[in-house]
Amino acid sequence: MEKKRKSATIVPVVVGSLILAACASTPAPSPTPSQSLDMPIPEAIGPMLNPIDEDATLVLTTTATAANGAALTLQMQVHRATSWDDIANQAMPDALVADCPDRYSLNELSSDQWAFTRVQVAIISVAGSADWPAEAAAEVRPRTSSDPVVARGDNITLTGSDTDSLCDRSTLITGPGNFGLALGIAGDAPAWVGWTRHGFGFVSQSAVLSECSIEVTAVGVEQGAQSGAWSERVDDTHCVAGAGSDLD
């Protein structure tokens, strides 16, 4: 499979980028949270690719093709890690506390100096392809392991059982949409490098992944990408970059 590479320099896009919106202060009521960590996309426009922001550290794009020929373009944009008290990104710590109120509090995030990595994902139907089948899914990385991940958005399903905490459940793509993830890491502020212990991208056993493009930006290199155990995995089931078990 051919692996595409791009320049590591990001050119700011003129159009307004998607930003985090405030999350509710109560836990999501179902295994598929409907509130988005990104600004809502007007229904008339539908899912759209995210413009690349200046604080992007990693951008991945791939095509997923189901057995019936349906195809989706999958795009992930990982942003620079920020402190738990970053005013512009309060939706992330709020979402973590909302999803796991029995384990986390804003006081704890403060005392343990948490950092949060915002991830934007866009899933677009390829023009002219069939409808995406319900049985085909792609798993989004990072998945919850030692560090919690929370998700908000369209056409996502959380793995695990209803008894599992929402921040302990990984995210599956089930169709076109835009959504956001927040990866929280205790003790990572102000180092900002904990995100590199995780893998980012897409894994699927029920669809074929192709045309995987992985771009590490200059900001990503500054925040520890491509150092230590960092690696990439590109094949017909993986389009992932980073480290750890997320590359499995």
C-alpha positions as CSV (number, residue, x, y, z in Angstrom):
1,M,0.0,0.0,0.0
2,E,1.3,3.4,-0.9
3,K,1.8,5.8,2.0
4,K,1.5,9.5,1.2
5,R,3.6,12.1,3.0
6,K,3.3,15.8,3.1
7,S,5.4,18.7,4.2
8,A,5.7,19.2,7.9
9,T,4.7,22.9,7.6
10,I,1.1,23.8,8.2
11,V,-0.2,26.9,6.3
12,P,-3.1,28.6,8.3
13,V,-6.5,28.3,6.6
14,V,-8.5,31.5,6.3
15,V,-11.8,29.9,7.1
16,G,-12.8,29.7,10.7
17,S,-11.6,26.6,12.5
18,L,-13.8,24.4,14.6
19,I,-13.3,25.1,18.3
20,L,-14.5,23.3,21.5
21,A,-17.9,24.3,22.8
22,A,-19.0,24.1,26.4
23,C,-20.2,20.6,27.5
24,A,-23.0,19.9,29.9
25,S,-22.2,19.5,33.5
26,T,-24.1,16.2,33.8
27,P,-23.0,12.8,32.4
28,A,-24.1,11.8,29.0
29,P,-27.3,9.8,29.3
30,S,-26.5,7.0,26.8
31,P,-23.5,5.1,25.4
32,T,-23.5,7.4,22.4
33,P,-22.9,10.9,23.6
34,S,-24.6,13.4,21.4
35,Q,-23.0,16.7,22.5
36,S,-20.1,17.7,20.4
37,L,-16.6,18.8,21.6
38,D,-16.6,20.8,18.4
39,M,-18.8,23.6,17.2
40,P,-22.0,22.1,15.7
41,I,-22.1,21.8,11.9
42,P,-25.4,23.1,10.4
43,E,-27.5,20.2,9.3
44,A,-27.9,21.6,5.8
45,I,-24.2,21.4,5.3
46,G,-23.6,18.0,6.8
47,P,-20.2,16.6,7.8
48,M,-17.2,18.4,6.5
49,L,-13.4,18.1,6.7
50,N,-11.9,20.3,9.4
51,P,-9.6,23.2,8.3
52,I,-6.1,22.6,9.7
53,D,-5.3,24.9,12.6
54,E,-2.0,26.5,13.5
55,D,-1.8,24.4,16.7
56,A,-2.1,21.1,14.9
57,T,0.5,18.6,15.9
58,L,-0.6,15.6,13.8
59,V,-2.9,15.1,10.8
60,L,-4.0,11.8,9.5
61,T,-6.3,11.0,6.5
62,T,-7.4,7.6,5.1
63,T,-10.2,6.0,3.1
64,A,-12.3,3.2,4.6
65,T,-14.1,0.9,2.2
66,A,-16.8,-1.5,3.3
67,A,-17.6,-4.9,1.7
68,N,-20.5,-3.3,-0.2
69,G,-18.3,-0.7,-1.8
70,A,-19.3,2.1,0.5
71,A,-16.4,4.5,1.2
72,L,-15.7,7.1,3.8
73,T,-12.9,9.6,4.0
74,L,-11.6,9.7,7.6
75,Q,-9.6,12.7,8.8
76,M,-8.1,13.3,12.3
77,Q,-6.4,16.4,13.5
78,V,-4.6,16.4,16.8
79,H,-4.0,19.7,18.6
80,R,-1.3,21.0,20.9
81,A,-1.8,19.8,24.5
82,T,-3.1,22.5,26.9
83,S,-3.4,22.8,30.6
84,W,-6.5,21.8,32.5
85,D,-7.3,25.5,33.2
86,D,-6.8,26.8,29.6
87,I,-9.7,29.2,29.2
88,A,-10.2,28.4,25.5
89,N,-10.5,24.6,26.1
90,Q,-12.6,24.3,29.2
91,A,-15.0,21.9,27.4
92,M,-12.4,19.1,27.8
93,P,-12.0,19.0,31.6
94,D,-15.7,19.6,32.0
95,A,-16.5,16.6,29.7
96,L,-14.2,14.3,31.7
97,V,-15.7,15.3,35.0
98,A,-19.2,14.9,33.5
99,D,-18.5,11.4,32.2
100,C,-16.7,10.1,35.3
101,P,-17.9,12.3,38.2
102,D,-17.2,9.5,40.7
103,R,-13.5,9.5,39.8
104,Y,-12.5,13.0,38.7
105,S,-13.2,16.6,39.9
106,L,-11.9,19.9,38.8
107,N,-10.0,20.2,42.1
108,E,-8.2,17.0,41.3
109,L,-7.4,18.1,37.8
110,S,-5.9,21.3,39.3
111,S,-3.9,19.6,42.0
112,D,-2.5,16.9,39.7
113,Q,-1.7,19.4,36.9
114,W,-3.6,17.6,34.1
115,A,-3.0,18.3,30.4
116,F,-5.6,17.7,27.7
117,T,-5.1,16.9,24.0
118,R,-8.0,17.9,21.8
119,V,-8.7,15.7,18.7
120,Q,-11.0,16.5,15.9
121,V,-12.4,13.8,13.6
122,A,-14.3,14.2,10.4
123,I,-15.9,11.3,8.5
124,I,-17.2,12.1,5.0
125,S,-19.0,9.9,2.5
126,V,-17.1,9.5,-0.8
127,A,-19.2,11.0,-3.6
128,G,-21.2,8.3,-5.4
129,S,-20.5,5.5,-2.9
130,A,-23.2,3.3,-1.3
131,D,-24.6,4.0,2.1
132,W,-22.3,2.9,4.9
133,P,-23.4,-0.4,6.3
134,A,-24.2,-0.7,10.0
135,E,-22.0,-3.8,10.5
136,A,-18.8,-2.0,9.3
137,A,-17.0,0.1,11.9
138,A,-13.6,1.7,12.4
139,E,-12.1,2.2,15.9
140,V,-10.7,5.6,16.7
141,R,-7.3,5.8,18.5
142,P,-6.4,6.8,21.1
143,R,-8.5,4.4,23.0
144,T,-8.8,4.5,26.8
145,S,-6.1,2.7,28.6
146,S,-4.1,4.2,31.4
147,D,-5.4,7.7,30.5
148,P,-9.1,8.6,30.0
149,V,-10.6,9.6,26.7
150,V,-14.0,11.3,26.3
151,A,-16.0,11.7,23.1
152,R,-18.8,13.9,21.8
153,G,-20.3,13.9,18.3
154,D,-22.2,12.3,15.5
155,N,-22.4,8.6,14.5
156,I,-20.2,7.3,17.2
157,T,-20.7,4.3,19.4
158,L,-18.8,3.6,22.6
159,T,-17.4,0.1,23.2
160,G,-17.9,-1.8,26.5
161,S,-21.0,-2.3,28.6
162,D,-23.5,0.1,30.1
163,T,-21.9,-0.5,33.5
164,D,-18.5,0.9,32.3
165,S,-17.7,4.5,32.9
166,L,-18.0,6.6,29.7
167,C,-14.4,7.7,30.0
168,D,-13.3,4.1,30.0
169,R,-14.9,3.2,26.7
170,S,-13.3,3.5,23.3
171,T,-14.9,5.1,20.3
172,L,-16.2,3.4,17.1
173,I,-17.1,5.3,13.9
174,T,-20.5,4.1,12.5
175,G,-21.1,6.6,9.7
176,P,-20.4,10.1,8.4
177,G,-20.2,12.9,11.0
178,N,-17.9,15.3,12.9
179,F,-16.9,14.7,16.5
180,G,-14.2,15.4,19.1
181,L,-12.1,13.5,21.6
182,A,-10.4,14.7,24.7
183,L,-7.4,12.8,26.0
184,G,-6.6,13.7,29.6
185,I,-3.2,13.0,31.2
186,A,-2.4,13.7,34.9
187,G,0.9,15.4,35.7
188,D,1.6,16.4,32.1
189,A,1.4,20.2,32.6
190,P,3.6,22.0,31.7
191,A,5.6,19.3,29.9
192,W,3.0,18.7,27.2
193,V,4.6,15.5,25.9
194,G,2.3,12.8,27.5
195,W,0.2,12.6,24.3
196,T,3.2,11.0,22.5
197,R,2.7,7.8,24.6
198,H,-0.5,7.2,22.7
199,G,-1.3,6.3,19.2
200,F,-3.7,8.4,17.0
201,G,-5.6,7.4,13.9
202,F,-7.9,4.6,12.7
203,V,-8.1,0.8,13.0
204,S,-10.7,-1.4,11.3
205,Q,-11.2,-5.1,11.0
206,S,-14.5,-4.8,9.0
207,A,-13.4,-2.3,6.4
208,V,-10.3,-1.9,4.2
209,L,-8.2,1.2,4.9
210,S,-6.2,2.7,2.0
211,E,-4.5,6.0,1.0
212,C,-3.2,6.6,4.5
213,S,-1.5,10.0,4.9
214,I,0.3,10.9,8.1
215,E,1.7,14.4,8.7
216,V,3.6,15.4,11.8
217,T,3.8,19.2,12.0
218,A,6.6,21.4,13.3
219,V,4.4,22.0,16.4
220,G,4.1,18.2,16.8
221,V,7.9,17.8,16.7
222,E,8.2,20.6,19.4
223,Q,5.8,18.6,21.6
224,G,7.7,15.3,21.3
225,A,6.4,13.6,18.2
226,Q,8.8,11.4,16.3
227,S,11.0,10.9,19.3
228,G,11.4,7.9,21.7
229,A,9.1,5.0,20.9
230,W,7.2,7.0,18.2
231,S,6.3,4.9,15.2
232,E,3.7,4.6,12.4
233,R,1.6,1.6,11.3
234,V,0.1,1.7,7.8
235,D,-1.6,-1.4,6.3
236,D,-5.1,-2.3,5.2
237,T,-6.4,-2.3,8.8
238,H,-4.3,0.5,10.3
239,C,-3.6,4.2,9.8
240,V,-2.0,5.1,13.1
241,A,1.0,7.1,14.4
242,G,2.4,7.4,17.9
243,A,3.4,4.9,20.5
244,G,2.1,2.1,22.8
245,S,-0.7,-0.4,22.4
246,D,-2.8,2.0,20.3
247,L,-0.7,0.8,17.3
248,D,-1.9,-2.8,17.8
